[in-house]
Amino acid sequence: MWRFIEMNRRIKRNRAVPIHITLAPGLLDDIDARLSHKMSRSNWIRGACEMKLDKDVTEVNDLTDKQLVNILRNRHNYNGPAEAILKSLLEVLSE
């Protein structure tokens, strides 16, 4: 007679789940161009997703033109022509 004993095993909460996604061939080529032959495409895509979801990282494409100009203005203490150009650009964008 066989007895089956349920084993208490820890289940990893952050276990990777395989998924299927569709990518444009050009995008896949761009990703592959950044990988060496030993790098994992899955790990690269996972890292890109984590960066996109990270609250401290902001994509430039997600910012408005006004936000970009203000970032430049706050980045350095511009004096003279550089400050005047950025200030004029901000005024134009505010219209």
N, C-alpha and C positions, 0 to 999 in steps of 0.2 A: 504494500500500500504506500502510495506517494503522498507526502505532505508538502503543501506549498506554503512557504513562509514569506510574508510580505516584508521586504527589506526597506528600512527607512534610509533613503538616500537624499542627500542635499541636491536640490535642483538649482542650477545656476540661473540667476535672474537675468543676467545680461548675455545670455547665450545668443549667438548670431543666428538669424533666421534667413534662410535663402529666399530671395525674391527674384522676380523676372521684371526687367525694365526694357523699354525700347529707346534706343538712342539713334540720332541721325548719324549716318556714316562719317560725316565730317567731324562731328563732336567726338566720336570714338577715335578717329585718327588723331585729333588734338590731344586726347588723353593718353593714347598710346605713345605719342611723340615725347611726352614728359616722363615716361617710365623707362627704367633700365630693364634689361632682360630678366633680372632677378626680382624686380618689384612686382607686387600683387596689384592687379587692376582693381580688385574688390576693396583692398585696403586703401587705395588712393581715392576711390569714390566715397568710401565711408568717411575718410578724413575730410573730403570736400563738403560732404553733408554736415559733418560736425562743425566745420568752420562757418558754414552758412547759418546754422542754428545757434551758434554761440552769440550771446548778447553783447560781448565786447568787440566783436568784429563786425564792421559795417562794410558792405560792398559799395564801391563808388557808384555803381549803377542805381543803387537804392536812394541816393541823395539827390536833392534838387540842385539846380544851378546856384541858387542863392546860398544854400548850405555849403557848397563847395567853395564859393568865393569867401564866405565867412571863415571857413577852415583855413584858407590861405592867409587871410588877414590876421588870424589869431596864431598862426604858426610861427611867424617872425614879426619882429617890430620893424615893419617896413617904414621907410622914410622917403620923402621925395617922390620921384616919378612912379615907383612901384606902388606906393600907397594910393597915389592919385588915380592910377589906372584901375586898381581893384575897387576903389570907392566909386569911380565912374561906372564900372561894370555892374556893381551892386545896384546903383541908381537905375541903370537901364533895365536890369532884371526885375526891379520893383515896380516898374510901370505897367 
